Amino acid sequence: MDAIESYLRQYGPGLTTEVAAHLMRIGNLAANTARQRVSRRSDDIKSLAYLPFPRNARFLYLPEDYGSPRFWRALIDRLDSTNSAYGAALAAVLARGGIVPEAHFNIVCGAPVRQKKHVSAELVLDRLLQAKLLERRHIDGIGSCIIQPRGAGYLEWPAVEVRARLLAENILLSAIAAWARNNGLVSYGKVQLRSITQAPAVATTVWDFTGPCYLHSVLPRVRDGETQRPAFLVADVLQARVDLSGIRAFVRKCEAVRRLAKVTSLQMFVADHYSREARDLLKSQGIITATTRSLFGKDFQTGLNELKIFFGSIIQNSAIDIGKLDALLRRFNEIEGASLQIRGTLFEFLAARLARFEFRSDVVLMNRIYQDASTPAAKAEADLTVEAGGGQLVFVECKGTAPYGIVPDEQFEKWLQHQVPTIYAATRQRPEWANREITFEFWATAPLSEASQELFRTIESALNKHRYQIKVRLGEELESMCERMGDESVTTAFGKHFVRRGRPQEGAFA
């Protein structure tokens, strides 16, 4: 075993400059001789490509260390020691369970979307993907994600936890929005929250929460001939414990936006808990260091933790505790949109269970994105993709809305006139689906308006049934499917929360 391999086995992965310094110490070598020995190292010693280090250093490791905990610790330590944008982004992904929706990556990575003298978020992602330190992968129930590389067997449970955490964070963001509006911190109608498809922007940076702020103490000064510009309240959230490594990306983003002369921002991070070092760093930077408990109390924080456990158990065990669901809905009743988000997520799980039963399928994929290659900008998401028996292929759109409401016309129109043709075009470009019988179904717990019903009849009558078919299933038919499936917890949950919550359904499809 040569000295370089011995060093890496004893101390773990490290930089070529560190290895050379070690050879100089143990072998009394000149600096140039030590560097040459490192450059002529054995092929059994690997180096990480694409990520730059000072003085042209490379990160060395043994093949058996790749992807191990000490590999990640060593790499992030070396990147952090050089104040690297890549290390901050990588640590931010790991702090979120190693799985981040791709639409959220620009938020969490700490790099601006585009700003002079800064590495852009796009370049950070490209370099980390090229170095194989991150991967792009579809996660059922979330969509396209940026993940820490790991085997498929090690991805299942973290994905469950991330799905539950994202729901809890959405409710937390709704609560922060209500708190900021009700206390006059932001303009009431101008608050923006992240979603699975968008990231609210302030100048060159994107955040989980943004809102223009006109509080006198933080408003920028008005120069002659200028109009009053607002300040901004900006915030990111993480429903987890945050350590120093996991917070560096957020601090980098705050520093970047402060360098912009015409942007004034009040910055806040909200987490479950902080390490002492993370809290000290945030406070030293003048950043509001909040916890879920400090903003909304112990009961609210406990409720979010219970919500994560509740949906984690549904995903993992297919068991629905109706009493626990009712308690959670009561706990978050005053948070605008919270009950809608909880019920909407519940309906997605119920719909996937129903689809497996109805179509006798073991292949039910959630939240798949399809793109028409002939029109690169044309993308559409299928809530459920079902590979049914007999070569049938079914795409299901799910709308778990209140039964006493009406499915918004624009949502139904978008499904019929954009999603259906876009997904169908994508299927024609996949040889394995060339001879499949294709059906598009719209499942909703509320009735359609007269206008939507008329639109459906018009399009269906003109449709070439040899290409694909379209179908609508509403509350009562879906409830009948639940009863045929024979799972009492599913039937009870669907009936209580999606059928008998208001007046009886009406309309031709009811």
C-alpha positions as MATLAB code, in Angstrom:
seq = 'MDAIESYLRQYGPGLTTEVAAHLMRIGNLAANTARQRVSRRSDDIKSLAYLPFPRNARFLYLPEDYGSPRFWRALIDRLDSTNSAYGAALAAVLARGGIVPEAHFNIVCGAPVRQKKHVSAELVLDRLLQAKLLERRHIDGIGSCIIQPRGAGYLEWPAVEVRARLLAENILLSAIAAWARNNGLVSYGKVQLRSITQAPAVATTVWDFTGPCYLHSVLPRVRDGETQRPAFLVADVLQARVDLSGIRAFVRKCEAVRRLAKVTSLQMFVADHYSREARDLLKSQGIITATTRSLFGKDFQTGLNELKIFFGSIIQNSAIDIGKLDALLRRFNEIEGASLQIRGTLFEFLAARLARFEFRSDVVLMNRIYQDASTPAAKAEADLTVEAGGGQLVFVECKGTAPYGIVPDEQFEKWLQHQVPTIYAATRQRPEWANREITFEFWATAPLSEASQELFRTIESALNKHRYQIKVRLGEELESMCERMGDESVTTAFGKHFVRRGRPQEGAFA';
ca = [
       0.000    0.000    0.000;
       1.541    3.334   -1.002;
       1.600    6.438    1.192;
      -1.266    8.166   -0.623;
      -3.642    5.221   -0.287;
      -2.574    4.771    3.339;
      -3.384    8.431    4.050;
      -6.857    8.182    2.475;
      -7.649    4.990    4.403;
      -6.603    6.527    7.695;
      -7.928   10.066    7.355;
     -10.611    9.704    4.719;
     -11.110   11.642    1.470;
      -9.210   14.915    1.126;
      -7.668   17.452   -1.221;
      -4.524   16.880   -3.245;
      -2.903   19.803   -1.398;
      -3.519   18.041    1.939;
      -2.077   14.769    0.658;
       1.004   16.541   -0.706;
       1.572   18.275    2.634;
       1.350   14.887    4.359;
       3.956   13.396    2.004;
       6.262   16.338    2.697;
       5.975   15.717    6.449;
       6.483   11.948    6.504;
       9.008   11.692    3.668;
      10.893   14.957    4.079;
      10.107   15.728    0.440;
      10.332   19.007   -1.404;
       6.985   20.585   -2.253;
       7.401   20.039   -5.998;
       8.345   16.373   -5.528;
       5.326   15.772   -3.284;
       2.981   17.375   -5.827;
       4.410   15.210   -8.624;
       3.865   12.027   -6.614;
       0.258   13.002   -5.993;
      -0.279   13.762   -9.682;
       1.179   10.315  -10.596;
      -1.041    8.517   -8.078;
      -2.452    5.038   -8.702;
      -5.535    4.611  -10.891;
      -7.194    3.007   -7.859;
      -7.405    6.458   -6.274;
     -10.291    8.490   -7.689;
     -10.650   12.257   -8.020;
     -13.808   14.307   -8.227;
     -14.299   16.148  -11.497;
     -16.107   19.422  -12.306;
     -15.898   21.065   -8.865;
     -13.196   23.758   -8.569;
     -10.980   24.148   -5.476;
      -8.324   26.813   -4.786;
      -4.837   26.294   -6.268;
      -6.207   23.740   -8.748;
      -6.607   21.184   -5.978;
      -8.662   18.029   -6.584;
     -10.731   16.016   -4.127;
      -9.339   12.472   -3.763;
     -11.094    9.391   -2.423;
     -10.986    5.608   -2.479;
     -13.721    3.831   -4.489;
     -15.125    2.125   -1.379;
     -15.584    5.521    0.322;
     -17.723    7.012   -2.454;
     -21.161    7.972   -1.142;
     -20.351    6.988    2.444;
     -21.076    9.326    5.395;
     -17.388   10.193    5.740;
     -17.210   10.957    1.993;
     -20.037   13.514    2.310;
     -18.659   14.982    5.554;
     -15.182   15.385    4.093;
     -16.426   16.882    0.836;
     -18.762   19.408    2.449;
     -16.071   20.365    5.009;
     -13.582   21.070    2.197;
     -16.121   23.032    0.185;
     -17.264   25.007    3.241;
     -13.675   25.862    4.139;
     -13.353   27.630    0.775;
     -16.778   29.353    1.073;
     -17.900   27.404   -1.978;
     -21.357   27.904   -3.482;
     -21.325   24.214   -4.406;
     -20.763   23.061   -0.834;
     -23.528   25.298    0.498;
     -25.989   23.965   -2.097;
     -25.021   20.349   -1.468;
     -25.404   20.762    2.304;
     -28.811   22.407    1.844;
     -30.059   19.384   -0.135;
     -28.720   16.958    2.488;
     -30.404   19.002    5.249;
     -33.721   18.292    3.490;
     -33.342   14.535    3.537;
     -31.361   14.460    0.307;
     -34.499   15.123   -1.786;
     -35.590   18.553   -3.064;
     -38.323   19.208   -5.671;
     -36.521   20.568   -8.716;
     -38.717   23.698   -8.657;
     -37.382   24.409   -5.128;
     -33.681   23.914   -5.881;
     -33.078   27.557   -6.812;
     -34.625   28.518   -3.458;
     -32.574   26.228   -1.231;
     -29.197   26.288   -3.030;
     -28.231   29.795   -1.851;
     -27.104   31.066   -5.250;
     -28.899   33.904   -7.053;
     -30.712   33.111  -10.278;
     -28.495   35.631  -12.041;
     -26.215   38.253  -10.470;
     -22.850   39.748  -11.421;
     -19.818   38.224   -9.666;
     -21.920   35.310   -8.415;
     -22.167   31.719   -9.607;
     -25.748   31.235  -10.793;
     -28.116   28.641   -9.352;
     -28.311   26.989  -12.782;
     -24.522   26.590  -12.971;
     -24.375   25.244   -9.408;
     -26.920   22.566  -10.295;
     -25.232   21.693  -13.597;
     -21.824   21.249  -11.928;
     -23.206   19.098   -9.108;
     -25.089   16.937  -11.613;
     -21.976   16.569  -13.800;
     -19.913   15.588  -10.755;
     -22.593   12.988   -9.930;
     -22.965   14.483   -6.460;
     -26.650   15.086   -7.218;
     -29.088   13.343   -9.548;
     -32.320   14.309  -11.246;
     -35.033   11.727  -10.598;
     -38.831   11.496  -10.566;
     -40.330   10.770   -7.126;
     -43.944    9.586   -7.056;
     -46.141   12.076   -5.256;
     -43.612   14.904   -5.617;
     -42.525   15.033   -9.257;
     -39.115   15.868  -10.704;
     -36.581   16.078   -7.857;
     -32.904   16.757   -7.253;
     -31.605   14.014   -4.977;
     -28.502   12.804   -3.220;
     -27.369    9.695   -5.145;
     -28.402    6.495   -3.411;
     -29.756    3.103   -4.339;
     -33.464    2.722   -5.066;
     -33.890    0.650   -1.908;
     -32.597    3.509    0.227;
     -34.807    6.108   -1.443;
     -38.281    4.844   -0.543;
     -38.543    5.860    3.111;
     -36.758    9.270    2.748;
     -39.222   10.044   -0.082;
     -42.127    9.274    2.268;
     -40.706   11.647    4.884;
     -40.085   14.398    2.335;
     -43.661   14.212    0.978;
     -45.049   14.549    4.498;
     -42.628   17.371    5.337;
     -43.532   19.351    2.211;
     -47.222   19.262    3.172;
     -46.401   20.469    6.694;
     -44.240   23.260    5.252;
     -47.045   24.355    2.931;
     -49.332   24.761    5.947;
     -46.567   26.566    7.844;
     -46.133   28.978    4.914;
     -49.897   29.621    4.871;
     -49.708   30.422    8.595;
     -46.743   32.777    8.061;
     -48.658   34.529    5.275;
     -51.668   35.030    7.577;
     -49.431   36.238   10.421;
     -47.616   38.747    8.169;
     -50.865   40.048    6.636;
     -52.791   40.306    9.899;
     -49.970   42.203   11.613;
     -49.523   44.654    8.753;
     -45.999   43.519    7.910;
     -46.755   43.138    4.203;
     -49.221   44.356    1.603;
     -52.222   42.089    2.089;
     -52.795   41.003   -1.496;
     -49.142   40.848   -2.639;
     -47.869   37.863   -0.650;
     -46.379   35.045   -2.734;
     -45.621   31.508   -1.568;
     -43.586   28.806   -3.236;
     -45.386   25.976   -4.982;
     -44.299   22.832   -6.767;
     -44.079   24.893   -9.972;
     -42.963   28.391   -8.903;
     -40.461   30.217   -6.707;
     -41.319   33.799   -5.623;
     -38.579   36.237   -6.656;
     -37.123   39.381   -5.142;
     -34.599   40.887   -7.553;
     -32.021   38.172   -8.355;
     -33.047   35.708   -5.616;
     -35.974   33.336   -5.003;
     -37.613   32.419   -1.685;
     -40.292   30.319   -0.021;
     -42.184   33.479    1.033;
     -42.090   37.085   -0.207;
     -44.195   40.155    0.503;
     -43.643   43.899   -0.045;
     -43.248   45.742    3.260;
     -44.086   49.420    3.829;
     -43.172   49.702    7.521;
     -41.568   53.106    8.001;
     -38.541   51.802    9.883;
     -37.409   49.554    7.022;
     -38.471   51.560    3.937;
     -35.556   52.644    1.728;
     -34.899   56.359    1.488;
     -36.463   58.202   -1.436;
     -34.111   60.261   -3.532;
     -35.172   63.296   -5.545;
     -37.263   62.295   -8.537;
     -37.732   58.694   -7.354;
     -40.934   56.965   -6.298;
     -41.115   55.121   -3.029;
     -39.819   51.581   -3.305;
     -41.030   48.972   -0.814;
     -38.817   46.828    1.331;
     -39.517   43.088    1.261;
     -40.121   40.527    3.946;
     -38.537   37.315    2.669;
     -38.391   33.931    4.363;
     -37.428   30.310    3.883;
     -38.717   27.407    5.982;
     -37.510   23.943    6.928;
     -39.565   21.650    9.131;
     -36.505   20.003   10.685;
     -33.539   20.682   12.928;
     -30.970   22.891   11.177;
     -27.227   22.784   11.816;
     -24.475   25.155   10.726;
     -23.814   23.361    7.448;
     -27.502   23.310    6.538;
     -27.938   27.073    7.052;
     -24.948   28.353    5.075;
     -26.797   28.430    1.748;
     -29.526   30.656    3.184;
     -26.934   33.041    4.636;
     -25.166   33.220    1.259;
     -28.462   34.135   -0.412;
     -29.118   36.865    2.167;
     -25.635   38.287    1.611;
     -26.136   38.273   -2.160;
     -29.387   40.244   -2.035;
     -27.880   42.760    0.430;
     -25.250   43.656   -2.159;
     -27.961   45.011   -4.452;
     -28.143   48.771   -3.977;
     -31.830   49.116   -4.839;
     -33.181   46.185   -2.818;
     -34.057   46.355    0.881;
     -35.145   43.170    2.617;
     -36.074   41.915    6.058;
     -34.881   38.299    6.129;
     -36.258   35.405    8.183;
     -35.645   31.673    8.506;
     -38.176   29.369   10.193;
     -37.188   25.887   11.382;
     -38.190   23.398   14.064;
     -34.887   23.700   15.960;
     -31.383   25.129   15.463;
     -27.969   24.019   16.591;
     -26.252   26.678   18.700;
     -23.765   27.391   15.894;
     -26.533   27.817   13.312;
     -28.520   30.153   15.557;
     -25.427   32.225   16.338;
     -24.557   32.584   12.633;
     -28.073   33.719   11.697;
     -28.231   36.241   14.525;
     -24.767   37.588   13.700;
     -26.064   38.274   10.183;
     -29.094   40.207   11.457;
     -31.521   37.523   10.251;
     -34.769   36.814   12.102;
     -34.183   33.365   13.607;
     -37.669   31.967   14.229;
     -39.064   28.568   15.099;
     -42.536   27.226   14.425;
     -43.112   27.300   18.185;
     -41.887   30.884   18.712;
     -44.243   32.144   15.984;
     -47.365   30.055   16.566;
     -46.980   28.194   19.858;
     -46.292   24.667   21.041;
     -49.679   23.245   19.942;
     -49.170   24.357   16.344;
     -45.682   22.863   16.183;
     -46.952   19.610   17.695;
     -49.780   19.563   15.153;
     -47.363   19.873   12.215;
     -45.255   17.020   13.582;
     -48.386   14.888   13.987;
     -49.420   15.771   10.432;
     -46.103   14.488    9.070;
     -46.486   11.255   11.023;
     -50.121   10.868    9.899;
     -49.414   11.162    6.176;
     -46.234    9.137    6.532;
     -48.327    6.285    7.941;
     -50.843    6.561    5.075;
     -48.079    6.397    2.488;
     -46.249    3.560    4.219;
     -49.073    1.452    5.643;
     -52.175    2.480    3.626;
     -53.989    2.961    6.961;
     -56.232    6.000    7.531;
     -56.962    6.995   11.135;
     -60.181    9.007   10.743;
     -60.104   10.260   14.335;
     -56.582   11.586   13.890;
     -57.534   13.223   10.577;
     -60.498   14.992   12.187;
     -58.307   16.193   15.047;
     -55.720   17.574   12.638;
     -58.364   19.396   10.596;
     -59.734   21.007   13.764;
     -56.239   22.007   14.864;
     -55.540   23.848   11.601;
     -59.085   25.075   10.991;
     -58.143   28.752   11.339;
     -55.240   28.602    8.867;
     -56.478   29.743    5.471;
     -56.210   26.950    2.928;
     -54.849   24.388    5.414;
     -57.893   22.106    5.402;
     -57.994   22.300    1.589;
     -54.332   21.245    1.377;
     -54.820   18.393    3.833;
     -57.929   17.100    2.088;
     -56.339   17.536   -1.342;
     -53.340   15.454   -0.286;
     -55.647   12.855    1.255;
     -57.642   12.625   -2.001;
     -54.446   11.940   -3.985;
     -53.696    8.942   -1.756;
     -57.285    7.694   -1.929;
     -57.343    8.085   -5.721;
     -54.137    6.057   -6.102;
     -55.659    3.277   -3.960;
     -58.873    3.370   -5.978;
     -56.980    3.272   -9.270;
     -55.088    0.135   -8.230;
     -58.402   -1.564   -7.440;
     -60.474   -0.248  -10.356;
     -57.913   -1.037  -13.041;
     -56.427   -4.135  -11.364;
     -52.996   -2.588  -11.676;
     -49.795   -2.760   -9.660;
     -48.338    0.145  -11.676;
     -49.874    3.433  -10.524;
     -47.430    6.341  -10.855;
     -48.112    9.715   -9.254;
     -47.333   13.207  -10.556;
     -45.611   12.335  -13.822;
     -44.616   15.172  -16.167;
     -45.035   14.577  -19.916;
     -43.572   16.720  -22.681;
     -44.477   16.956  -26.340;
     -41.079   16.757  -28.071;
     -42.411   18.597  -31.105;
     -43.297   21.565  -28.885;
     -40.593   21.814  -26.173;
     -42.573   24.333  -24.128;
     -45.619   22.032  -23.973;
     -45.576   20.123  -20.693;
     -48.401   18.578  -18.689;
     -48.647   16.652  -15.436;
     -50.731   13.531  -14.925;
     -51.749   13.065  -11.299;
     -51.966    9.301  -11.873;
     -50.521    7.194  -14.678;
     -52.019    3.693  -14.609;
     -50.757    0.757  -16.647;
     -53.883   -1.403  -16.547;
     -54.484   -4.945  -17.733;
     -55.101   -5.732  -21.379;
     -52.647   -3.101  -22.566;
     -54.811   -0.212  -21.349;
     -53.151    3.049  -20.332;
     -55.104    5.475  -18.128;
     -54.180    9.035  -17.129;
     -56.187   10.431  -14.211;
     -56.599   14.068  -13.145;
     -57.663   14.370   -9.478;
     -59.556   17.319   -7.942;
     -60.335   16.768   -4.265;
     -62.450   19.897   -3.702;
     -65.419   20.540   -1.416;
     -68.588   18.738   -2.633;
     -70.707   21.827   -2.022;
     -68.594   23.802   -4.488;
     -68.150   23.598   -8.248;
     -65.041   22.503  -10.147;
     -63.637   25.780  -11.534;
     -64.291   26.022  -15.284;
     -60.697   27.042  -16.003;
     -59.357   23.877  -14.315;
     -61.627   21.577  -16.309;
     -60.939   23.474  -19.534;
     -57.177   23.245  -18.928;
     -57.462   19.471  -18.492;
     -59.489   18.988  -21.681;
     -57.744   21.444  -23.954;
     -54.125   21.388  -22.736;
     -53.277   18.426  -20.535;
     -55.086   15.730  -22.521;
     -53.646   16.620  -25.981;
     -50.156   17.288  -24.577;
     -49.959   13.965  -22.723;
     -51.406   12.120  -25.715;
     -48.742   13.655  -27.994;
     -46.072   12.502  -25.529;
     -47.412    8.929  -25.592;
     -47.065    8.806  -29.382;
     -43.337    9.421  -28.988;
     -42.860    6.355  -26.754;
     -42.618    3.138  -28.810;
     -43.631    0.939  -25.861;
     -47.007    2.723  -25.766;
     -47.628    2.676  -29.509;
     -50.454    0.106  -29.462;
     -52.003    0.927  -26.084;
     -55.677    1.719  -25.591;
     -55.549    5.177  -23.977;
     -58.128    6.783  -21.693;
     -58.048   10.136  -19.920;
     -60.194   10.401  -16.806;
     -61.160   13.399  -14.664;
     -61.952   12.484  -11.034;
     -63.523   15.208   -8.904;
     -65.407   15.307   -5.625;
     -67.423   18.375   -6.656;
     -69.810   18.721   -9.616;
     -69.074   20.419  -12.924;
     -70.738   23.643  -14.001;
     -73.162   23.684  -16.938;
     -70.473   25.340  -19.055;
     -67.944   22.588  -18.277;
     -70.525   19.874  -18.984;
     -71.325   21.446  -22.346;
     -67.619   21.716  -23.191;
     -67.157   18.022  -22.346;
     -70.093   16.964  -24.548;
     -68.836   19.080  -27.459;
     -65.288   17.717  -27.351;
     -66.358   14.106  -26.751;
     -68.766   14.111  -29.689;
     -66.024   15.295  -32.046;
     -63.346   12.988  -30.616;
     -61.732   10.229  -32.660;
     -62.246    7.317  -30.243;
     -59.561    5.285  -32.032;
     -56.957    7.735  -30.698;
     -58.101    7.994  -27.080;
     -61.199    8.301  -24.928;
     -62.154   10.756  -22.183;
     -64.258   10.117  -19.100;
     -65.501   12.020  -16.039;
     -66.114   10.409  -12.636;
     -67.582   12.502   -9.808;
     -68.408   12.064   -6.139;
     -71.113    9.390   -6.108;
     -69.371    7.179   -8.668;
     -66.087    7.494   -6.786;
     -67.849    6.619   -3.546;
     -69.307    3.512   -5.222;
     -65.760    2.532   -6.226;
     -64.718    2.875   -2.568;
     -67.563    0.608   -1.475;
     -66.708   -2.021   -4.103;
     -63.096   -1.995   -2.963;
     -64.296   -2.951    0.505;
     -61.742   -1.009    2.577;
     -63.760    0.508    5.423;
     -61.170    3.183    6.267;
     -61.120    4.406    2.644;
     -64.934    4.369    2.365;
     -65.346    6.260    5.653;
     -62.675    8.847    4.831;
     -64.060    9.481    1.349;
     -67.689    9.658    2.447;
     -67.054   11.923    5.410;
     -64.619   14.366    3.812;
     -65.586   14.408    0.139;
     -69.275   13.541   -0.199;
     -71.287   14.437    2.899;
     -69.609   17.693    3.895;
     -72.308   19.928    2.438;
     -75.404   19.986    0.288;
     -76.127   17.054   -2.061;
     -74.342   17.132   -5.399;
     -76.240   18.262   -8.446;
     -75.670   18.212  -12.168;
     -75.590   15.819  -15.080;
     -72.391   14.045  -13.951;
     -73.401   13.696  -10.279;
];
